[in-house]
Amino acid sequence: MSTITRIDVGPRMSEAVILGNRIHCSGMIPEDTSLDITGQVRQALAEIDSLLARGGSDKSKILTATIWLSDISDFAAMNEVWDAWVAPGHAPARATVEARLNDPDMKVEIMVVAAI
């Protein structure tokens, strides 16, 4: 039986859950919602880097990514930041959709699953 490890457990959710050789990260969001889309994406990706490291992984091991944009017209700008960040030769399977996010000033939320 595999052990489940939870990172930063709160009353509603954990920031990440590790089972076997995978880390499932919650949706990462920017801390500063006054930033434009590129700034918000950079912050969310930095949060992912940090969380993956705490779980014993890194961006080269991301298997899947789901990205929610509050405005799909930000797709190209988000991709510029994403393309500069993603590990060359290790692009994950990815979906990007437009969605209303829980804070009207938030422009992006990103969730990943990675191997350890």
C-alpha positions as CSV (number, residue, x, y, z in Angstrom):
1,M,0.0,0.0,0.0
2,S,1.4,3.4,-1.0
3,T,1.8,6.2,1.5
4,I,0.0,9.5,0.8
5,T,2.1,12.5,1.8
6,R,0.4,15.9,1.9
7,I,2.3,19.3,1.7
8,D,0.9,22.4,3.4
9,V,-2.3,20.9,4.6
10,G,-5.1,23.3,5.3
11,P,-8.7,22.9,6.4
12,R,-10.0,22.9,2.8
13,M,-7.1,21.6,0.7
14,S,-3.4,20.6,0.5
15,E,-1.0,22.5,-1.6
16,A,0.2,19.2,-3.0
17,V,-0.3,15.5,-2.5
18,I,2.3,12.8,-3.2
19,L,1.3,9.3,-4.0
20,G,3.9,6.8,-5.3
21,N,6.1,8.5,-7.8
22,R,3.8,11.5,-8.5
23,I,3.2,14.9,-7.0
24,H,-0.2,16.4,-7.7
25,C,-0.1,20.2,-7.1
26,S,-3.1,22.4,-6.4
27,G,-3.8,25.3,-8.7
28,M,-1.0,27.9,-8.2
29,I,-1.9,31.5,-8.3
30,P,0.0,34.8,-8.3
31,E,0.5,36.6,-5.0
32,D,0.2,40.1,-6.6
33,T,-3.0,40.3,-8.6
34,S,-2.1,43.9,-9.6
35,L,0.5,42.6,-12.1
36,D,-0.3,42.1,-15.8
37,I,-0.7,38.6,-17.2
38,T,3.1,38.1,-17.7
39,G,3.8,39.0,-14.1
40,Q,1.0,36.9,-12.8
41,V,2.1,33.9,-14.8
42,R,5.8,34.3,-13.6
43,Q,4.6,34.3,-10.0
44,A,2.4,31.2,-10.4
45,L,5.3,29.4,-12.2
46,A,7.7,30.4,-9.4
47,E,5.2,28.9,-6.9
48,I,5.1,25.7,-8.9
49,D,9.0,25.5,-9.0
50,S,9.0,25.9,-5.2
51,L,6.3,23.4,-4.5
52,L,7.8,20.8,-6.9
53,A,11.2,21.2,-5.2
54,R,9.6,20.6,-1.8
55,G,8.1,17.4,-3.1
56,G,11.4,16.2,-4.6
57,S,10.6,17.0,-8.3
58,D,11.2,19.8,-10.8
59,K,9.6,21.3,-14.0
60,S,11.5,18.8,-16.2
61,K,9.3,16.1,-14.7
62,I,5.9,17.7,-15.2
63,L,3.5,15.2,-16.9
64,T,0.4,17.4,-17.2
65,A,-0.5,21.0,-16.8
66,T,-3.9,22.7,-16.7
67,I,-4.0,26.5,-17.1
68,W,-7.0,28.7,-16.5
69,L,-7.1,32.2,-17.9
70,S,-9.7,34.7,-16.9
71,D,-9.4,36.2,-20.4
72,I,-8.4,33.9,-23.3
73,S,-7.1,36.9,-25.2
74,D,-4.1,36.6,-22.8
75,F,-3.2,33.3,-24.3
76,A,-0.3,34.6,-26.4
77,A,1.3,36.6,-23.6
78,M,0.9,33.6,-21.2
79,N,2.6,31.3,-23.8
80,E,5.6,33.7,-24.0
81,V,6.2,33.3,-20.3
82,W,5.4,29.6,-20.3
83,D,7.7,28.9,-23.3
84,A,10.6,30.6,-21.6
85,W,10.0,28.6,-18.4
86,V,9.2,25.1,-19.6
87,A,12.2,22.7,-19.6
88,P,13.4,22.4,-23.2
89,G,12.5,19.0,-24.5
90,H,10.2,18.3,-21.5
91,A,7.0,20.0,-22.5
92,P,4.1,18.3,-20.6
93,A,0.7,17.5,-21.9
94,R,-1.3,20.7,-21.4
95,A,-4.8,22.2,-21.6
96,T,-5.6,25.9,-21.4
97,V,-9.1,27.2,-20.9
98,E,-10.9,30.4,-20.1
99,A,-12.6,30.5,-16.8
100,R,-14.0,32.9,-14.2
101,L,-11.5,32.8,-11.3
102,N,-12.3,33.3,-7.7
103,D,-10.7,36.8,-7.6
104,P,-11.7,39.2,-10.3
105,D,-8.2,40.6,-10.5
106,M,-6.6,37.2,-10.9
107,K,-5.6,36.5,-14.5
108,V,-4.2,32.9,-14.2
109,E,-4.2,29.7,-12.2
110,I,-2.0,26.8,-13.1
111,M,-2.1,23.2,-11.8
112,V,0.4,20.5,-12.6
113,V,1.1,16.8,-11.9
114,A,4.8,15.7,-12.0
115,A,6.8,12.6,-11.6
116,I,9.2,12.4,-8.7
